[in-house]
Amino acid sequence: MIYNWQKPEWPKFTYSLDQVEDLFFEYMSHVGQLDGYLKGLDRNEQIETIIQIMVAEAIKSSEIEGEYLEREDVKSSVRNNLGLNIIKEVVSDQRATGMAALLTDVRETFSEQLTEEKLFDWHSSLMMGAKDVLVGSWRTHKEPMQVISGALGKQKVHFEAPPSSNIPNEMKKFFHWFNETSPSGNHPIKKPIVRSAIAHLYFESIHPFEDGNGRLGRCISEKALSQYINRPILMSLSRGIEADKKAYYHHLEKAQKSKNITEWIIYFTKTVLLAQEQTTQEVAFTLKKARFFDRFNDLLNERQLRAVQRMLEEGPKGFEGGMNARKYIGITKTSKATATRDLQDLVGKGIFIAIGGGRSTSYELALEVE
């Protein structure tokens, strides 16, 4: 099998953008829409939104690699790194602490050039607490660096990266390419998603570290996107990828065996748009919650407020099947008569919308308010 880095034209890629030109306009339109939603939130709500996105990226990027982090550990670590906790919260999982440190630095240094020193720092953060891994340095082992799946004896080699002895030179060329093709470089790639897609494929094909290449590659992709809008990109690329990991690995493997990467760019563009849409929905939901409480907060008694907040914790769709008297009683610890009265009051005030009737009546929040 001949891989991309073994071809004489490496690392020059060819591609056609005919099938994705319209999607680039859609991407930039959503960037503006997202900015508009953010401006509708107060500073605290904006910060909480950023935290939510960073937590999603940390968790989903780790899940892609088969590593699972606790949400509260990641959230506490992110808040610590952003300096939002007067007294730093204690986090026992070093993986969560390291991932939060990595993502915070990716955000804070998005405009800077990518360097060996920076990538080593990122790798050191990512590998915090890891054992038996060469940290903050290129891989040096003589054995082939292979991406393998399947049980022992029935393994399938999906990709073999350049030998370790080639890594310093390959990464020197990668840094030069990445910095030269930035918006402020001498040879800028005008389409943000195209550069982000190539950066990810290029880096993953070199596979310079013993571990952590996928997570760092996604950070590099987000850095590339951020440089075009001159602020940290507000989305979780990994959440979009994790929605269909098989497609991600399929297209990555295929692109690593060819100099023509049109299919990879099409896949990557659609994945970025998916991640962007996920974030847009999340921020829009946060804005709807803010408007909801601006309008109704003073009309809710303590029980009603507790029930509404609990519903909103479940996201835009609320409880599966909506709120009902049984759930309301469970949340508020009140009597059936009081629950019935509270629910009818919420409908009367336009806060709840009743669905169905009789004993099967359920309620949804009237979030679509202006």
VOBA-368739 format. One record per residue: x, y, z of N, C-alpha, C in turn. Coordinates in steps of 0.02 Angstrom, whole numbers, padded with zeros to 5 digits, always signed. Example, Ala and Ser with C-alpha at 12.3 -4.5 7.8 and 13.67 -1.06 7.14 Angstrom:
<recs>
+00660-00284+00390+00615-00225+00390+00660-00165+00390;+00642-00112+00354+00684-00053+00357+00645+00002+00394;
</recs>
This chain:
<recs>
+00042-00060+00000+00000+00000+00000+00044+00063+00000;+00031+00108-00045+00066+00172-00048+00024+00226-00015;+00051+00260+00035+00015+00313+00070+00035+00381+00042;-00004+00432+00060+00007+00499+00032+00078+00524+00041;+00107+00514+00100+00174+00541+00114+00229+00505+00075;+00211+00448+00044+00260+00410+00004+00259+00429-00070;+00211+00471-00088+00205+00491-00158+00253+00550-00173;+00279+00554-00233+00329+00604-00250+00303+00676-00243;+00237+00687-00251+00210+00755-00247+00196+00777-00175;+00203+00732-00125+00191+00749-00055+00233+00810-00035;+00205+00859+00002+00138+00861+00031+00090+00907-00009;+00094+00905-00075+00048+00945-00116-00015+00905-00128;-00072+00936-00114-00137+00903-00123-00174+00935-00181;-00215+00896-00215-00258+00924-00267-00330+00914-00246;-00373+00960-00268-00444+00954-00250-00485+01001-00294;-00550+00987-00296-00599+01029-00329-00650+01053-00278;-00670+01116-00284-00717+01145-00236-00787+01155-00266;-00799+01127-00326-00862+01139-00360-00923+01120-00318;-00917+01066-00280-00975+01040-00242-00985+01074-00174;-00938+01117-00155-00943+01147-00088-00941+01223-00087;-00935+01254-00145-00931+01327-00147-00990+01359-00111;-01051+01335-00124-01110+01363-00091-01109+01352-00016;-01078+01297+00006-01075+01283+00078-01029+01332+00114;-00979+01358+00080-00934+01407+00110-00973+01471+00128;-01018+01491+00083-01059+01550+00097-01106+01536+00156;-01133+01476+00158-01177+01456+00214-01139+01460+00280;-01076+01437+00279-01035+01438+00339-01026+01510+00364;-01007+01555+00320-00996+01625+00341-01061+01658+00363;-01116+01639+00333-01181+01666+00354-01197+01644+00425;-01182+01581+00441-01194+01556+00509-01147+01588+00560;-01087+01605+00539-01041+01641+00583-01072+01707+00605;-01101+01743+00557-01134+01806+00572-01196+01797+00616;-01234+01744+00601-01294+01730+00641-01276+01715+00713;-01223+01676+00722-01201+01658+00789-01177+01720+00827;-01142+01764+00793-01121+01827+00825-01182+01867+00849;-01234+01867+00808-01295+01903+00827-01327+01875+00889;-01331+01809+00893-01359+01777+00952-01318+01793+01015;-01252+01791+01008-01208+01805+01065-01218+01876+01091;-01226+01922+01045-01235+01992+01066-01301+02002+01105;-01347+01956+01097-01410+01960+01133-01405+01935+01205;-01347+01906+01223-01336+01880+01290-01295+01929+01332;-01306+01929+01397-01263+01970+01439-01196+01935+01449;-01149+01968+01481-01081+01942+01485-01078+01874+01521;-01115+01867+01575-01115+01803+01611-01142+01746+01568;-01194+01761+01530-01223+01710+01486-01175+01692+01430;-01138+01742+01405-01089+01729+01353-01033+01683+01379;-01010+01698+01440-00958+01657+01471-00981+01585+01480;-01043+01577+01505-01069+01510+01516-01077+01472+01450;-01094+01509+01396-01099+01477+01330-01031+01453+01307;-00980+01494+01316-00912+01475+01297-00890+01413+01336;-00906+01412+01400-00889+01354+01442-00923+01291+01416;-00987+01296+01399-01024+01239+01373-00991+01210+01311;-00970+01255+01266-00939+01233+01203-00871+01200+01217;-00832+01229+01262-00767+01201+01278-00774+01133+01312;-00824+01127+01355-00836+01062+01388-00856+01009+01337;-00900+01029+01290-00921+00982+01238-00861+00960+01196;-00817+01006+01179-00758+00989+01138-00712+00942+01176;-00700+00956+01240-00656+00914+01280-00683+00842+01284;-00748+00837+01299-00778+00771+01308-00782+00732+01242;-00805+00765+01190-00815+00730+01126-00749+00714+01092;-00699+00758+01097-00634+00744+01067-00602+00683+01101;-00612+00678+01167-00586+00621+01204-00624+00557+01187;-00690+00563+01179-00731+00504+01163-00713+00475+01096;-00696+00518+01048-00675+00493+00982-00617+00445+00989;-00573+00460+01037-00513+00418+01049-00525+00363+01100;-00588+00354+01121-00604+00301+01168-00589+00318+01240;-00584+00382+01256-00569+00404+01324-00629+00444+01350;-00650+00430+01411-00712+00461+01435-00698+00503+01498;-00718+00566+01495-00708+00613+01549-00774+00631+01581;-00773+00644+01646-00834+00665+01681-00847+00739+01667;-00909+00755+01650-00927+00823+01632-00909+00874+01686;-00923+00857+01749-00911+00905+01803-00836+00917+01814;-00795+00865+01804-00722+00873+01808-00698+00922+01754;-00723+00912+01694-00702+00955+01638-00726+01027+01649;-00789+01034+01671-00816+01101+01682-00778+01138+01736;-00763+01105+01791-00724+01136+01844-00655+01156+01820;-00624+01113+01780-00557+01127+01753-00558+01186+01706;-00610+01190+01664-00616+01246+01617-00624+01311+01656;-00667+01312+01706-00678+01371+01746-00614+01391+01783;-00577+01342+01807-00512+01357+01839-00465+01391+01790;-00461+01364+01730-00414+01391+01680-00434+01459+01654;-00498+01473+01654-00522+01538+01632-00520+01590+01688;-00499+01568+01748-00494+01614+01805-00561+01635+01833;-00612+01592+01825-00679+01610+01847-00694+01589+01918;-00652+01546+01946-00662+01523+02015-00614+01561+02061;-00642+01597+02109-00601+01635+02157-00554+01587+02193;-00582+01530+02213-00542+01476+02242-00546+01418+02193;-00489+01396+02168-00488+01343+02118-00521+01280+02144;-00565+01251+02103-00597+01189+02122-00548+01131+02113;-00551+01084+02159-00506+01027+02157-00533+00976+02107;-00492+00957+02058-00510+00908+02008-00460+00850+02011;-00485+00791+02026-00439+00734+02036-00416+00703+01971;-00455+00712+01917-00438+00682+01853-00390+00728+01814;-00327+00708+01811-00278+00750+01777-00291+00756+01702;-00326+00707+01674-00343+00710+01603-00389+00769+01589;-00438+00779+01633-00484+00835+01626-00448+00901+01635;-00403+00904+01685-00364+00965+01697-00321+00982+01636;-00288+00931+01609-00245+00942+01552-00283+00962+01489;-00340+00930+01477-00380+00946+01418-00406+01017+01422;-00427+01038+01482-00451+01107+01491-00395+01157+01479;-00335+01142+01503-00278+01186+01493-00262+01192+01419;-00265+01136+01384-00253+01136+01312-00303+01180+01275;-00367+01169+01286-00418+01206+01249-00417+01280+01266;-00401+01296+01329-00396+01367+01348-00339+01401+01309;-00282+01367+01304-00226+01397+01269-00240+01401+01194;-00275+01352+01166-00293+01355+01095-00334+01418+01082;-00380+01433+01127-00422+01493+01120-00380+01557+01127;-00337+01558+01177-00301+01620+01193-00245+01636+01144;-00221+01586+01107-00164+01597+01062-00182+01585+00989;-00247+01589+00973-00269+01571+00905-00234+01613+00851;-00218+01675+00866-00189+01720+00815-00114+01710+00806;-00082+01675+00852-00010+01666+00848+00010+01613+00797;+00071+01616+00774+00095+01564+00729+00100+01498+00767;+00095+01444+00729+00102+01378+00758+00176+01359+00757;+00202+01339+00813+00273+01323+00819+00283+01255+00853;+00344+01230+00849+00361+01168+00882+00352+01175+00958;+00375+01231+00985+00369+01243+01057+00296+01242+01079;+00254+01276+01040+00182+01278+01057+00151+01209+01055;+00167+01171+01004+00137+01104+00997+00161+01058+01053;+00224+01065+01072+00250+01025+01128+00214+01043+01193;+00200+01108+01203+00163+01130+01262+00092+01100+01262;+00060+01101+01204-00007+01073+01198-00006+00998+01214;+00044+00964+01188+00048+00892+01199+00060+00877+01272;+00101+00917+01305+00114+00908+01377+00051+00916+01418;+00010+00966+01399-00055+00975+01434-00100+00916+01422;-00106+00895+01359-00151+00841+01341-00132+00776+01375;-00068+00763+01383-00044+00700+01411-00034+00704+01487;-00060+00756+01518-00053+00763+01591-00077+00700+01627;-00035+00671+01667-00053+00611+01704-00043+00547+01665;-00024+00551+01601-00015+00491+01561+00049+00454+01581;+00047+00389+01576+00106+00348+01593+00130+00311+01531;+00196+00300+01529+00227+00262+01474+00215+00294+01406;+00212+00361+01405+00205+00398+01342+00259+00452+01340;+00293+00459+01284+00342+00512+01275+00304+00577+01269;+00312+00622+01317+00271+00682+01321+00310+00744+01299;+00277+00787+01260+00308+00850+01241+00367+00841+01194;+00364+00789+01153+00420+00775+01107+00395+00731+01050;+00427+00737+00993+00408+00694+00936+00421+00621+00954;+00384+00577+00924+00397+00505+00935+00467+00487+00908;+00497+00438+00939+00566+00417+00920+00573+00343+00908;+00520+00304+00921+00526+00231+00915+00538+00210+00843;+00573+00154+00835+00591+00130+00769+00535+00089+00737;+00490+00064+00778+00434+00025+00752+00388+00070+00710;+00355+00043+00659+00309+00083+00618+00252+00112+00660;+00233+00175+00647+00174+00205+00679+00114+00189+00636;+00073+00142+00660+00017+00119+00620-00050+00131+00655;-00101+00145+00616-00170+00148+00641-00201+00081+00625;-00219+00044+00678-00241-00026+00671-00308-00036+00705;-00348-00081+00677-00410-00102+00710-00416-00177+00706;-00460-00205+00747-00471-00278+00745-00436-00314+00801;-00458-00375+00814-00430-00416+00867-00361-00441+00847;-00322-00461+00897-00255-00487+00886-00258-00547+00838;-00217-00544+00787-00217-00597+00738-00262-00582+00678;-00309-00536+00687-00354-00517+00633-00353-00441+00623;-00296-00412+00637-00289-00340+00634-00287-00313+00563;-00314-00254+00554-00313-00221+00489-00275-00156+00497;-00225-00146+00454-00186-00084+00455-00222-00033+00410;-00246+00021+00440-00281+00073+00402-00233+00125+00374;-00178+00136+00410-00130+00187+00388-00064+00176+00423;-00010+00190+00388+00056+00190+00418+00088+00257+00406;+00109+00291+00459+00137+00358+00455+00211+00356+00438;+00240+00413+00421+00312+00415+00407+00353+00390+00466;+00412+00362+00455+00453+00338+00510+00473+00395+00556;+00487+00378+00619+00503+00428+00669+00561+00472+00649;+00609+00444+00614+00668+00482+00594+00651+00540+00547;+00593+00535+00512+00572+00587+00466+00533+00644+00500;+00511+00634+00561+00463+00680+00593+00490+00751+00599;+00550+00763+00625+00573+00833+00632+00569+00872+00566;+00591+00841+00511+00590+00875+00447+00518+00884+00421;+00476+00831+00430+00406+00836+00408+00369+00891+00445;+00381+00896+00511+00346+00947+00550+00373+01017+00535;+00436+01023+00519+00463+01088+00499+00427+01113+00437;+00415+01068+00389+00378+01086+00328+00305+01101+00344;+00277+01063+00391+00207+01074+00410+00198+01143+00441;+00241+01162+00488+00236+01228+00520+00242+01284+00467;+00289+01275+00421+00299+01325+00369+00235+01332+00327;+00207+01274+00306+00145+01276+00266+00089+01309+00305;+00078+01289+00368+00022+01315+00407+00027+01391+00416;+00085+01415+00433+00094+01487+00445+00093+01528+00381;+00120+01500+00327+00120+01536+00263+00051+01540+00232;+00007+01490+00247-00060+01490+00217-00112+01524+00260;-00092+01553+00317-00139+01588+00361-00160+01653+00327;-00214+01685+00351-00237+01748+00321-00183+01802+00319;-00135+01799+00366-00081+01849+00367-00016+01822+00336;-00018+01762+00309+00041+01731+00280+00055+01756+00209;+00109+01733+00181+00129+01755+00114+00091+01718+00059;+00062+01661+00076+00025+01622+00026-00041+01599+00057;-00085+01645+00074-00147+01627+00110-00194+01584+00068;-00225+01536+00101-00281+01499+00072-00344+01537+00090;-00380+01560+00041-00436+01606+00052-00496+01575+00088;-00506+01510+00078-00565+01477+00107-00547+01447+00175;-00578+01472+00228-00561+01447+00296-00566+01372+00304;-00621+01343+00280-00633+01272+00291-00583+01230+00252;-00563+01253+00193-00515+01215+00152-00449+01210+00189;-00425+01266+00216-00361+01264+00252-00367+01221+00315;-00423+01226+00350-00435+01187+00410-00436+01112+00394;-00468+01094+00338-00472+01024+00318-00403+00997+00299;-00366+01036+00260-00299+01013+00240-00253+01008+00301;-00257+01057+00346-00215+01056+00406-00226+00993+00446;-00289+00973+00453-00304+00913+00493-00276+00851+00458;-00290+00844+00394-00267+00786+00357-00190+00783+00356;-00159+00839+00343-00086+00844+00338-00054+00823+00405;-00079+00850+00460-00051+00835+00526-00063+00762+00544;-00124+00737+00532-00139+00667+00548-00097+00618+00507;-00080+00639+00447-00039+00596+00404+00033+00591+00428;+00058+00644+00459+00125+00642+00488+00123+00603+00553;+00070+00613+00593+00061+00576+00656+00124+00582+00700;+00143+00642+00720+00209+00653+00749+00218+00629+00821;+00163+00618+00858+00169+00600+00928+00151+00526+00940;+00175+00500+00995+00157+00432+01014+00082+00425+01026;+00052+00477+01053-00020+00475+01070-00045+00547+01068;-00111+00555+01056-00141+00621+01059-00145+00657+00992;-00126+00624+00938-00126+00657+00872-00195+00680+00849;-00246+00638+00860-00313+00657+00839-00339+00718+00874;-00330+00720+00940-00354+00777+00979-00317+00841+00961;-00251+00836+00952-00212+00895+00932-00229+00917+00861;-00242+00869+00818-00260+00885+00749-00324+00925+00746;-00371+00909+00789-00434+00946+00790-00424+01016+00819;-00379+01022+00867-00362+01089+00893-00331+01132+00839;-00288+01103+00798-00256+01140+00743-00309+01162+00693;-00358+01119+00679-00412+01137+00633-00452+01197+00659;-00467+01196+00725-00505+01251+00754-00463+01315+00755;-00398+01309+00766-00354+01367+00764-00356+01398+00694;-00355+01355+00643-00357+01379+00574-00422+01419+00561;-00478+01393+00584-00542+01427+00574-00544+01493+00612;-00517+01494+00672-00518+01554+00713-00479+01611+00682;-00426+01596+00647-00383+01648+00619-00418+01689+00565;-00470+01662+00535-00506+01698+00482-00557+01747+00510;-00584+01733+00569-00634+01778+00597-00605+01821+00653;-00539+01810+00666-00502+01851+00715-00530+01846+00785;-00556+01788+00802-00577+01773+00871-00582+01697+00877;-00582+01671+00937-00590+01598+00944-00656+01575+00915;-00652+01524+00873-00712+01497+00842-00757+01468+00897;-00821+01481+00892-00867+01457+00944-00905+01397+00917;-00874+01340+00921-00906+01277+00903-00862+01220+00925;-00892+01161+00929-00854+01101+00946-00850+01058+00884;-00792+01061+00850-00782+01019+00791-00788+00946+00807;-00762+00927+00865-00764+00856+00885-00835+00831+00895;-00880+00874+00917-00949+00853+00925-00980+00836+00857;-00962+00876+00806-00986+00861+00739-00957+00796+00712;-00893+00784+00726-00860+00723+00703-00888+00662+00739;-00897+00669+00805-00919+00613+00846-00989+00589+00828;-01028+00633+00796-01095+00614+00775-01094+00556+00725;-01038+00549+00688-01031+00493+00641-00956+00477+00635;-00930+00443+00685-00858+00429+00686-00837+00384+00629;-00880+00339+00608-00862+00293+00554-00848+00333+00490;-00889+00383+00477-00878+00424+00417-00812+00462+00422;-00796+00486+00481-00734+00522+00493-00674+00478+00476;-00672+00419+00505-00615+00374+00493-00613+00349+00421;-00671+00338+00392-00675+00315+00322-00644+00367+00275;-00665+00430+00282-00641+00482+00237-00568+00499+00250;-00548+00497+00313-00478+00510+00330-00432+00457+00300;-00452+00393+00309-00412+00338+00282-00407+00343+00206;-00462+00358+00174-00462+00363+00101-00417+00420+00076;-00421+00477+00112-00381+00535+00092-00307+00523+00103;-00290+00480+00150-00219+00467+00165-00187+00419+00115;-00225+00399+00065-00199+00354+00013-00200+00386-00056;-00213+00452-00058-00220+00486-00122-00195+00558-00117;-00173+00585-00173-00155+00656-00173-00216+00700-00185;-00269+00670-00215-00331+00707-00226-00376+00701-00165;-00392+00756-00133-00429+00754-00070-00497+00789-00075;-00526+00789-00134-00591+00822-00144-00644+00793-00097;-00647+00726-00093-00698+00695-00050-00687+00713+00023;-00625+00717+00044-00610+00736+00113-00634+00807+00127;-00622+00853+00081-00643+00923+00092-00719+00928+00093;-00753+00889+00051-00827+00889+00052-00851+00864+00120;-00823+00807+00141-00843+00779+00207-00828+00830+00262;-00769+00858+00263-00749+00902+00317-00792+00965+00318;-00808+00992+00261-00850+01051+00257-00919+01038+00286;-00948+00982+00269-01015+00964+00295-01012+00953+00371;-00956+00925+00395-00949+00913+00467-00941+00978+00505;-00904+01025+00477-00898+01092+00508-00966+01126+00512;-01005+01120+00458-01072+01150+00458-01117+01117+00510;-01111+01052+00518-01150+01017+00569-01130+01042+00639;-01065+01046+00652-01042+01070+00717-01065+01142+00729;-01064+01181+00676-01086+01251+00681-01160+01255+00697;-01199+01212+00665-01272+01211+00677-01287+01188+00748;-01250+01140+00772-01259+01117+00842-01248+01175+00890;-01196+01213+00878-01181+01270+00922-01233+01325+00915;-01254+01338+00853-01305+01389+00842-01369+01374+00880;-01389+01310+00878-01449+01290+00914-01440+01299+00989;-01381+01283+01013-01367+01289+01085-01368+01361+01107;-01337+01405+01068-01335+01476+01086-01405+01507+01078;-01441+01487+01027-01509+01512+01018-01553+01491+01077;-01543+01430+01101-01580+01406+01159-01563+01448+01221;-01499+01464+01230-01478+01506+01286-01511+01574+01282;-01515+01602+01222-01547+01667+01213-01621+01663+01228;-01653+01609+01206-01724+01600+01221-01737+01595+01296;-01692+01559+01331-01698+01554+01404-01693+01622+01436;-01645+01662+01412-01635+01729+01441-01697+01772+01431;-01725+01770+01371-01786+01809+01357-01845+01782+01398;-01847+01716+01404-01901+01685+01443-01902+01711+01515;-01843+01709+01547-01840+01731+01617-01849+01807+01624;-01827+01845+01573-01840+01917+01574-01915+01931+01577;-01952+01889+01542-02024+01901+01537-02064+01871+01595;-02044+01811+01617-02086+01773+01663-02060+01763+01733;-01997+01780+01746-01966+01763+01810-02007+01788+01870;-02031+01849+01866-02068+01878+01922-02138+01849+01930;-02159+01810+01881-02226+01780+01884-02226+01709+01912;-02167+01683+01927-02161+01615+01951-02153+01612+02026;-02191+01566+02058-02177+01555+02129-02117+01508+02135;-02096+01494+02195-02035+01456+02206-02039+01386+02176;-02098+01354+02183-02107+01287+02156-02103+01288+02079;-02139+01335+02051-02140+01340+01978-02071+01354+01950;-02034+01397+01983-01967+01413+01960-01922+01351+01961;-01927+01312+02014-01887+01251+02020-01904+01203+01964;-01968+01195+01949-01989+01148+01897-01966+01172+01828;-01973+01237+01816-01953+01264+01751-01877+01257+01741;-01839+01273+01792-01766+01267+01787-01745+01195+01774;-01780+01148+01806-01765+01077+01796-01780+01057+01724;-01833+01082+01696-01850+01067+01627-01796+01093+01580;-01773+01154+01593-01724+01186+01549-01656+01151+01552;-01643+01117+01606-01580+01079+01611-01576+01024+01559;-01634+01002+01535-01637+00947+01487-01624+00971+01416;-01618+01036+01405-01605+01062+01339-01668+01088+01305;-01663+01105+01240-01718+01137+01204-01783+01097+01205;-01778+01030+01206-01839+00989+01203-01869+00975+01271;-01832+00994+01324-01858+00982+01391-01863+00907+01406;-01909+00890+01451-01919+00819+01468-01947+00781+01408;-01928+00719+01402-01960+00677+01353-02032+00666+01374;-02078+00683+01331-02149+00678+01348-02176+00739+01383;-02133+00789+01395-02155+00851+01428-02164+00845+01503;-02183+00900+01534-02198+00901+01605-02269+00874+01616;-02280+00839+01672-02347+00819+01691-02353+00825+01767;-02412+00811+01793-02424+00819+01865-02378+00775+01906;-02367+00713+01884-02324+00668+01922-02253+00694+01927;-02226+00717+01871-02158+00743+01871-02153+00807+01913;-02205+00849+01908-02205+00911+01946-02204+00898+02021;-02244+00849+02042-02246+00830+02113-02178+00804+02135;-02145+00764+02092-02080+00737+02109-02027+00790+02117;-02030+00842+02075-01980+00895+02075-01991+00943+02133;-02053+00961+02145-02069+01013+02194-02087+00986+02263;-02098+00919+02268-02117+00888+02332-02181+00920+02361;-02229+00931+02317-02291+00962+02339-02349+00913+02330;-02409+00935+02350-02468+00891+02344-02495+00892+02273;-02538+00843+02259-02568+00840+02192-02612+00900+02179;-02648+00922+02230-02692+00980+02221-02652+01043+02204;-02597+01053+02241-02555+01111+02229-02522+01107+02160;-02501+01047+02142-02470+01037+02076-02518+01054+02020;-02580+01031+02027-02631+01045+01976-02644+01120+01971;-02648+01153+02029-02660+01225+02030-02601+01263+01998;-02540+01242+02015-02480+01275+01987-02476+01267+01912;-02492+01207+01888-02488+01194+01817-02540+01233+01778;-02600+01237+01805-02653+01276+01772-02634+01350+01771;-02602+01373+01825-02580+01443+01829-02527+01457+01776;-02482+01410+01765-02429+01418+01715-02458+01421+01645;-02510+01382+01633-02543+01384+01568-02579+01451+01559;-02613+01472+01611-02650+01535+01608-02606+01595+01596;-02545+01593+01620-02498+01648+01611-02459+01643+01545;-02472+01591+01506-02439+01583+01442-02368+01556+01448;-02351+01527+01506-02284+01501+01517-02279+01428+01495;-02333+01391+01506-02338+01321+01483-02390+01317+01428;-02379+01269+01384-02428+01252+01332-02452+01181+01348;-02517+01173+01356-02546+01108+01372-02552+01065+01309;-02530+01002+01314-02534+00955+01259-02579+00897+01281;-02628+00880+01240-02673+00826+01257-02726+00849+01307;-02755+00801+01343-02807+00818+01391-02817+00763+01442;-02855+00779+01495-02870+00730+01547-02807+00708+01584;-02805+00644+01602-02747+00618+01640-02683+00616+01598;-02690+00619+01532-02632+00615+01489-02604+00684+01470;-02630+00736+01503-02607+00804+01488-02533+00812+01506;-02496+00840+01459-02426+00857+01472-02415+00931+01454;-02359+00958+01472-02347+01030+01462-02278+01042+01435;-02275+01090+01389-02211+01113+01361-02202+01186+01376;-02140+01207+01380-02124+01277+01392-02136+01319+01330;-02163+01378+01340-02174+01424+01283-02111+01466+01273;-02058+01432+01247-01994+01466+01238-01992+01511+01177;-02036+01499+01130-02035+01538+01068-02069+01605+01081;-02040+01646+01124-02069+01711+01139-02021+01765+01117;-02048+01822+01097-02007+01879+01075-02012+01935+01126;
</recs>
